[in-house]
Amino acid sequence: AKARSRQGLSFDEAVLSAMADAVTVRREEGKAMPLLRFGSFLSFQNQKLALPLTANLDKSLRQRQDMLDLKAAGASVDEALALKGRMAAAAKEERARVTAERRAAAKLRAPKQVSLSAKRCLLKHVNEQMTAMQRSLRTRCLPEGLDAVFCNEELSGTVFVYAELCQKNTQEVIC
C-alpha cells in the first residue's frame, strides 16, 4: 500500500487496488479465495489501538477513517476507546446475525434425518403388510406395477382388493 501511495493514490485507494490485484492473481491461478478479515492499528496519544476485525474491507477502511477523524478533532484516549468499544459491539452483533442466518439456511437445506431404528420399524411394517396381502390372496408374488387397495378384516376373514384395467397407450380406464 505504501508503494501505491507514492504513486499518488490515497491510503484507501491503495489498499483497495492491492486487494483487487491479489484477488485477480488468485483467480488466475485457479485457487479458492481464503476467508479474509481486515483490521487496523492506530497510535493514539502513545497508545496503540487495534480496531475490530471484519470480513468487509470497506467497513474496515471506514472504521479507520472514523478513528483518524476523531484523532484529528483532538479527542482523548477515553473517547477513542469508547468509539472502539462501539465498533467492537457492532461487529459482535453482525457476527451473531450472520451466524444465525447461516444456521437457519443450513437447517432449510438439510433434509430431515430419520433415525435408523425408525427406518427399520417402517420396513418391518411394510413387509408385514405385504406378507398379509400375499397370504390373503393366496399368491407368492404380485404382478409388477400392481396398484391396489388392501383392506384385511382379520375378524371376518374377508379381503377386499380394488384394481382398474387400463389401456396401455392411453391409460384410459376400461373397467
C-alpha positions as CSV (number, residue, x, y, z in Angstrom):
1,A,0.0,0.0,0.0
2,K,2.9,2.4,0.7
3,A,4.3,1.9,-2.8
4,R,0.9,2.7,-4.3
5,S,0.5,5.7,-2.0
6,R,3.7,7.1,-3.5
7,Q,2.1,6.7,-6.9
8,G,-0.5,9.3,-6.0
9,L,-3.2,7.1,-4.6
10,S,-4.8,7.7,-1.2
11,F,-4.3,5.0,1.5
12,D,-7.8,3.6,1.0
13,E,-7.4,3.6,-2.8
14,A,-4.0,1.9,-2.5
15,V,-5.4,-0.8,-0.2
16,L,-8.4,-1.5,-2.5
17,S,-6.1,-1.6,-5.5
18,A,-3.7,-4.0,-3.8
19,M,-6.6,-6.3,-2.8
20,A,-8.1,-6.2,-6.3
21,D,-4.7,-7.3,-7.7
22,A,-4.4,-10.1,-5.2
23,V,-7.8,-11.4,-5.9
24,T,-7.2,-11.3,-9.7
25,V,-3.9,-13.2,-9.3
26,R,-5.6,-15.8,-7.1
27,R,-8.4,-16.4,-9.6
28,E,-5.9,-16.7,-12.5
29,E,-4.1,-19.3,-10.5
30,G,-7.4,-21.2,-10.1
31,K,-7.2,-21.0,-6.3
32,A,-10.1,-20.5,-4.0
33,M,-10.3,-17.3,-2.0
34,P,-9.5,-17.7,1.6
35,L,-11.6,-16.1,4.3
36,L,-10.1,-12.7,4.9
37,R,-10.5,-10.4,7.9
38,F,-9.4,-6.8,7.9
39,G,-8.4,-4.6,10.8
40,S,-6.3,-1.5,11.5
41,F,-3.9,-0.5,14.2
42,L,-3.6,3.2,15.2
43,S,-1.4,5.0,17.6
44,F,-3.5,7.3,19.7
45,Q,-1.5,9.5,22.2
46,N,1.2,6.9,22.6
47,Q,-1.3,4.1,23.0
48,K,-1.8,1.5,20.3
49,L,-5.4,0.8,19.4
50,A,-6.5,-2.3,17.4
51,L,-9.8,-1.8,15.6
52,P,-12.2,-4.8,15.4
53,L,-11.6,-7.4,12.6
54,T,-14.2,-7.5,9.9
55,A,-14.6,-9.5,6.7
56,N,-15.7,-6.3,4.8
57,L,-12.7,-4.3,3.6
58,D,-14.8,-1.1,3.0
59,K,-16.1,-1.3,6.6
60,S,-12.6,-1.7,8.0
61,L,-11.4,1.3,6.0
62,R,-14.4,3.4,7.2
63,Q,-13.7,2.4,10.8
64,R,-10.0,3.5,10.3
65,Q,-11.2,6.8,8.8
66,D,-13.6,7.4,11.7
67,M,-10.8,6.9,14.2
68,L,-8.5,9.2,12.2
69,D,-11.2,11.9,12.2
70,L,-11.6,11.5,15.9
71,K,-7.9,11.8,16.4
72,A,-7.7,14.9,14.2
73,A,-10.5,16.5,16.2
74,G,-8.3,16.3,19.3
75,A,-10.3,13.7,21.2
76,S,-9.0,12.0,24.3
77,V,-7.9,8.4,24.6
78,D,-11.1,7.6,26.5
79,E,-13.2,8.9,23.6
80,A,-11.2,6.7,21.2
81,L,-11.6,3.7,23.4
82,A,-15.4,4.4,23.6
83,L,-15.6,4.5,19.8
84,K,-13.6,1.3,19.6
85,G,-16.0,-0.3,22.0
86,R,-19.0,0.7,20.0
87,M,-17.3,-0.7,16.8
88,A,-16.5,-4.0,18.6
89,A,-20.1,-4.3,19.9
90,A,-21.4,-3.6,16.4
91,A,-19.0,-6.2,14.9
92,K,-20.1,-8.8,17.5
93,E,-23.8,-8.2,16.7
94,E,-23.0,-8.5,13.0
95,R,-21.2,-11.8,13.5
96,A,-24.1,-13.2,15.6
97,R,-26.6,-12.1,12.9
98,V,-24.6,-13.7,10.1
99,T,-24.1,-16.9,12.1
100,A,-27.8,-17.1,12.8
101,E,-28.6,-16.6,9.2
102,R,-26.1,-19.3,8.2
103,R,-27.5,-21.8,10.7
104,A,-31.1,-21.1,9.5
105,A,-30.1,-21.6,5.9
106,A,-28.3,-24.8,6.8
107,K,-31.4,-26.1,8.6
108,L,-33.6,-25.4,5.5
109,R,-31.1,-27.1,3.2
110,A,-30.5,-30.2,5.3
111,P,-33.1,-32.9,4.8
112,K,-34.8,-34.2,7.9
113,Q,-32.9,-37.2,9.1
114,V,-34.9,-40.3,10.0
115,S,-33.2,-42.5,12.5
116,L,-32.1,-45.9,11.5
117,S,-34.4,-47.6,14.0
118,A,-37.4,-45.7,12.6
119,K,-36.4,-46.9,9.1
120,R,-36.2,-50.5,10.3
121,C,-39.5,-50.2,12.0
122,L,-41.2,-48.9,8.8
123,L,-39.6,-51.6,6.7
124,K,-40.8,-54.2,9.1
125,H,-44.3,-52.9,9.0
126,V,-44.3,-52.7,5.1
127,N,-43.0,-56.3,4.9
128,E,-45.7,-57.5,7.4
129,Q,-48.4,-55.8,5.2
130,M,-47.0,-57.4,2.0
131,T,-47.0,-60.8,3.7
132,A,-50.6,-60.4,4.9
133,M,-51.7,-59.4,1.4
134,Q,-50.0,-62.3,-0.2
135,R,-51.4,-64.8,2.3
136,S,-54.9,-63.3,1.9
137,L,-54.8,-63.5,-1.9
138,R,-53.1,-66.9,-1.7
139,T,-50.2,-65.9,-4.0
140,R,-46.5,-65.9,-3.7
141,C,-45.7,-62.9,-5.9
142,L,-47.7,-59.9,-7.0
143,P,-47.7,-58.5,-10.6
144,E,-45.2,-55.7,-11.2
145,G,-46.8,-52.3,-11.1
146,L,-49.8,-53.5,-9.1
147,D,-51.9,-50.6,-7.9
148,A,-54.3,-51.9,-5.3
149,V,-56.0,-51.0,-2.1
150,F,-55.7,-53.8,0.5
151,C,-58.1,-54.0,3.5
152,N,-57.8,-57.1,5.6
153,E,-60.6,-57.5,8.1
154,E,-59.0,-60.1,10.3
155,L,-62.2,-60.9,12.3
156,S,-64.3,-61.7,9.3
157,G,-61.6,-63.3,7.2
158,T,-62.6,-61.1,4.2
159,V,-60.1,-59.4,1.9
160,F,-61.1,-56.5,-0.4
161,V,-58.9,-55.7,-3.4
162,Y,-59.7,-52.9,-5.8
163,A,-58.0,-52.7,-9.2
164,E,-58.5,-51.0,-12.5
165,L,-58.0,-52.3,-16.0
166,C,-56.5,-49.5,-18.3
167,Q,-55.4,-49.3,-21.9
168,K,-51.7,-49.4,-22.2
169,N,-51.1,-46.5,-24.6
170,T,-53.8,-44.0,-23.4
171,Q,-54.2,-45.0,-19.8
172,E,-58.0,-44.9,-20.3
173,V,-59.9,-46.9,-17.7
174,I,-61.7,-49.8,-19.3
175,C,-63.2,-51.3,-16.2
